[in-house]
Amino acid sequence: MKKLALSFIFCMTYVVSSAQITSTYQYDTSGNIISRKISGGLKMKAAANDAPDEIVIHYGEGDKVSVETTCDEKEEKMVRIYDSNTNILHSEIFTGTSYSKDISTFPNGMYILEVDTPDNTQSQTILKR
């Protein structure tokens, strides 16, 4: 019985460790990453009538970036801001459907804002002048 249990655990470990995760990127005409979608692994697929969480990232006048999601308010979402060398400058977990961050203290340059929800991941390049 112990051999059977150990064999089962070993087989499950192999299945879990061999699950493949793939990332699909979308680029703009300048070659900048504008979105990333992660698929595979052990994540369960949504039902056919369920749409993934929608994420909208805004950056315009002023030095404020904002995020709007259609995700459940109680679910945790993650926001990360990277510099052009992919160093994480800011990382924060938020709940609710919206988030905003003042980036006036950041020097002028290019940044990547990435938002993770339970069902979706999106990133956008931001050029601060």
C-alpha positions as CSV (number, residue, x, y, z in Angstrom):
1,M,0.0,0.0,0.0
2,K,2.9,2.4,0.8
3,K,4.5,1.7,-2.6
4,L,1.2,2.4,-4.3
5,A,0.8,5.7,-2.4
6,L,4.4,6.7,-3.1
7,S,4.0,5.8,-6.8
8,F,0.9,7.9,-7.0
9,I,2.6,10.9,-5.4
10,F,5.6,10.5,-7.7
11,C,3.4,10.4,-10.8
12,M,1.4,13.5,-9.6
13,T,4.6,15.4,-8.9
14,Y,5.8,14.6,-12.5
15,V,2.4,15.8,-13.9
16,V,2.5,19.0,-11.9
17,S,6.1,19.8,-12.7
18,S,5.7,19.1,-16.4
19,A,2.7,21.5,-16.8
20,Q,3.7,24.0,-19.5
21,I,3.0,27.7,-19.2
22,T,3.1,29.9,-22.3
23,S,3.1,33.6,-22.7
24,T,1.7,35.4,-25.8
25,Y,2.8,39.0,-26.4
26,Q,1.2,41.7,-28.6
27,Y,3.5,44.4,-29.9
28,D,2.8,47.9,-31.3
29,T,4.4,49.1,-34.6
30,S,7.5,50.3,-32.7
31,G,8.2,46.8,-31.2
32,N,7.0,47.7,-27.7
33,I,5.0,45.1,-25.7
34,I,1.4,46.3,-25.3
35,S,-0.1,43.2,-23.8
36,R,0.7,39.7,-22.5
37,K,-1.5,36.7,-22.0
38,I,-0.4,33.7,-20.0
39,S,-1.9,30.3,-20.7
40,G,-1.4,26.7,-19.8
41,G,-0.1,25.3,-16.5
42,L,-2.7,24.1,-14.0
43,K,-5.0,27.1,-14.4
44,M,-8.5,25.9,-15.1
45,K,-10.2,27.3,-18.1
46,A,-13.3,29.5,-17.7
47,A,-16.6,28.2,-18.8
48,A,-17.5,28.9,-22.4
49,N,-19.9,31.8,-21.5
50,D,-17.3,33.4,-19.1
51,A,-15.2,36.2,-20.6
52,P,-11.8,37.0,-19.1
53,D,-11.4,40.1,-16.9
54,E,-11.2,43.3,-18.9
55,I,-8.3,45.6,-18.0
56,V,-8.1,49.2,-19.3
57,I,-5.0,51.2,-18.6
58,H,-5.0,55.1,-18.9
59,Y,-2.1,57.5,-19.0
60,G,-2.6,60.9,-20.4
61,E,-2.3,64.4,-19.2
62,G,-0.6,64.8,-15.9
63,D,1.5,62.2,-14.1
64,K,-1.2,59.8,-13.1
65,V,-1.8,56.3,-14.4
66,S,-5.1,54.6,-13.8
67,V,-6.4,51.1,-14.2
68,E,-10.0,50.0,-14.6
69,T,-11.0,46.3,-14.4
70,T,-14.2,44.3,-14.7
71,C,-12.9,41.8,-12.1
72,D,-14.8,41.1,-8.9
73,E,-14.2,43.9,-6.3
74,K,-13.1,41.5,-3.6
75,E,-10.5,39.7,-5.8
76,E,-6.9,40.8,-5.4
77,K,-5.2,42.4,-8.4
78,M,-1.5,43.2,-8.8
79,V,0.0,46.3,-10.4
80,R,3.7,46.5,-11.3
81,I,5.7,49.4,-12.8
82,Y,9.0,48.5,-14.6
83,D,11.7,50.8,-15.9
84,S,13.1,50.3,-19.4
85,N,15.7,47.9,-17.9
86,T,12.8,45.8,-16.5
87,N,13.6,46.6,-12.9
88,I,10.5,46.7,-10.7
89,L,10.0,50.3,-9.4
90,H,6.6,49.8,-7.9
91,S,4.5,46.8,-7.0
92,E,1.2,46.9,-5.2
93,I,-1.8,44.6,-4.6
94,F,-5.2,46.3,-4.8
95,T,-8.9,45.3,-4.5
96,G,-11.8,47.1,-6.0
97,T,-12.3,47.8,-9.7
98,S,-10.0,50.8,-10.1
99,Y,-6.5,51.9,-9.2
100,S,-4.4,55.0,-9.7
101,K,-0.8,55.9,-9.1
102,D,0.9,59.3,-9.3
103,I,4.3,58.9,-11.1
104,S,5.4,62.5,-10.8
105,T,8.4,61.4,-8.7
106,F,9.6,59.1,-11.5
107,P,12.2,60.7,-13.9
108,N,11.2,61.2,-17.6
109,G,11.5,58.0,-19.6
110,M,9.8,54.8,-20.7
111,Y,8.0,52.6,-18.2
112,I,5.9,49.4,-18.5
113,L,2.8,49.1,-16.4
114,E,1.6,45.5,-15.9
115,V,-1.7,44.5,-14.3
116,D,-2.5,41.0,-13.2
117,T,-6.1,39.8,-12.4
118,P,-7.1,36.2,-11.6
119,D,-8.1,35.7,-15.3
120,N,-6.0,38.1,-17.3
121,T,-2.7,39.9,-17.5
122,Q,-2.1,43.1,-19.5
123,S,0.8,45.5,-19.9
124,Q,1.2,48.9,-21.5
125,T,4.2,51.0,-22.3
126,I,4.2,54.5,-20.9
127,L,6.3,57.3,-22.1
128,K,6.7,60.0,-19.4
129,R,8.0,63.4,-20.6
